[in-house]
Amino acid sequence: MIHHIVMFKLLETPDREQKDKNKMELKKRLEALPGKIDVIRSMKVGINVKESARAFDVVLVSTFDNLEDLEIYRVHPAHQEVVEYINGIREKTASVDYES
């Protein structure tokens, strides 16, 4: 089993409400992917609830049967659409993929 974890720090916006909308939209788009990409075994998306300088805003935790399935996910057009959206709203990302 491959565990794929990605954390997103979103760009600051002049208005806090817009950043909150961006978080919710990202969550919605990510959560739609399992219905479009059948190699995803599980997916959870969370929005940070504790503010701190080192905190990220959104986290994705997903699982795949193997690295080949993770690669299928990575290049899938539905995922690439979400990546394009993310690229417009993110400051930075961090990720880890591990096997169990």
C-alpha positions as CSV (number, residue, x, y, z in Angstrom):
1,M,0.0,0.0,0.0
2,I,1.3,3.4,-0.9
3,H,0.3,6.4,1.3
4,H,0.4,9.8,-0.5
5,I,0.3,12.8,1.7
6,V,0.4,16.4,0.4
7,M,0.1,19.6,2.4
8,F,-0.8,22.9,0.8
9,K,-0.1,26.4,2.0
10,L,-2.3,28.8,0.1
11,L,-1.4,32.3,-1.0
12,E,-2.6,35.0,1.3
13,T,-5.4,37.1,-0.1
14,P,-6.4,40.7,0.7
15,D,-9.6,39.3,2.2
16,R,-9.7,36.4,4.6
17,E,-13.0,35.2,3.2
18,Q,-11.4,34.6,-0.3
19,K,-8.7,32.4,1.2
20,D,-11.4,30.4,3.1
21,K,-13.3,30.0,-0.2
22,N,-10.1,28.8,-1.9
23,K,-9.6,26.2,0.9
24,M,-13.2,24.9,0.5
25,E,-13.0,24.8,-3.3
26,L,-9.7,22.9,-3.2
27,K,-11.2,20.4,-0.7
28,K,-14.3,20.0,-3.0
29,R,-12.2,19.4,-6.1
30,L,-9.9,16.9,-4.4
31,E,-12.8,15.0,-2.9
32,A,-14.3,14.6,-6.3
33,L,-11.3,12.7,-7.7
34,P,-12.1,9.2,-6.3
35,G,-15.2,9.2,-8.4
36,K,-13.1,9.9,-11.5
37,I,-9.9,7.9,-10.9
38,D,-10.5,4.3,-10.0
39,V,-6.9,3.6,-8.7
40,I,-7.5,5.8,-5.6
41,R,-8.2,3.4,-2.8
42,S,-8.9,6.0,-0.2
43,M,-8.8,9.8,0.1
44,K,-9.3,12.3,3.0
45,V,-8.9,16.0,2.7
46,G,-8.7,18.2,5.8
47,I,-8.6,21.9,6.4
48,N,-6.3,23.1,9.2
49,V,-8.0,24.3,12.4
50,K,-5.0,25.6,14.4
51,E,-3.2,28.7,13.2
52,S,0.5,28.9,13.5
53,A,3.4,30.2,11.4
54,R,4.5,26.6,10.4
55,A,1.0,25.3,9.7
56,F,-0.2,24.5,6.2
57,D,-3.8,25.2,5.2
58,V,-5.0,21.9,3.6
59,V,-3.9,18.3,3.7
60,L,-4.6,15.4,1.4
61,V,-4.1,11.8,2.6
62,S,-4.7,9.2,0.0
63,T,-3.8,5.5,-0.6
64,F,-2.9,3.5,-3.7
65,D,-2.2,-0.2,-4.2
66,N,1.3,0.5,-5.6
67,L,3.6,3.1,-7.2
68,E,2.2,2.4,-10.7
69,D,-1.3,3.4,-9.5
70,L,0.1,6.5,-7.9
71,E,1.7,7.4,-11.3
72,I,-1.6,6.7,-13.1
73,Y,-3.3,9.2,-10.6
74,R,-0.5,11.7,-11.0
75,V,-0.9,12.0,-14.8
76,H,-4.7,11.5,-15.0
77,P,-6.5,14.4,-16.7
78,A,-8.9,14.9,-13.8
79,H,-6.0,15.2,-11.4
80,Q,-4.1,17.5,-13.7
81,E,-7.2,19.8,-13.8
82,V,-7.0,20.1,-10.0
83,V,-3.2,20.6,-10.1
84,E,-3.8,23.6,-12.5
85,Y,-6.3,25.1,-10.0
86,I,-3.8,24.5,-7.1
87,N,-1.0,26.2,-9.1
88,G,-3.1,29.4,-9.1
89,I,-3.8,29.5,-5.3
90,R,-0.8,27.9,-3.6
91,E,2.2,29.4,-2.0
92,K,3.9,26.1,-1.5
93,T,3.4,22.3,-1.0
94,A,5.1,19.5,0.8
95,S,4.6,15.9,0.2
96,V,5.6,12.4,1.3
97,D,4.9,9.0,-0.3
98,Y,5.6,5.9,1.8
99,E,4.9,2.2,1.7
100,S,3.3,0.1,4.4
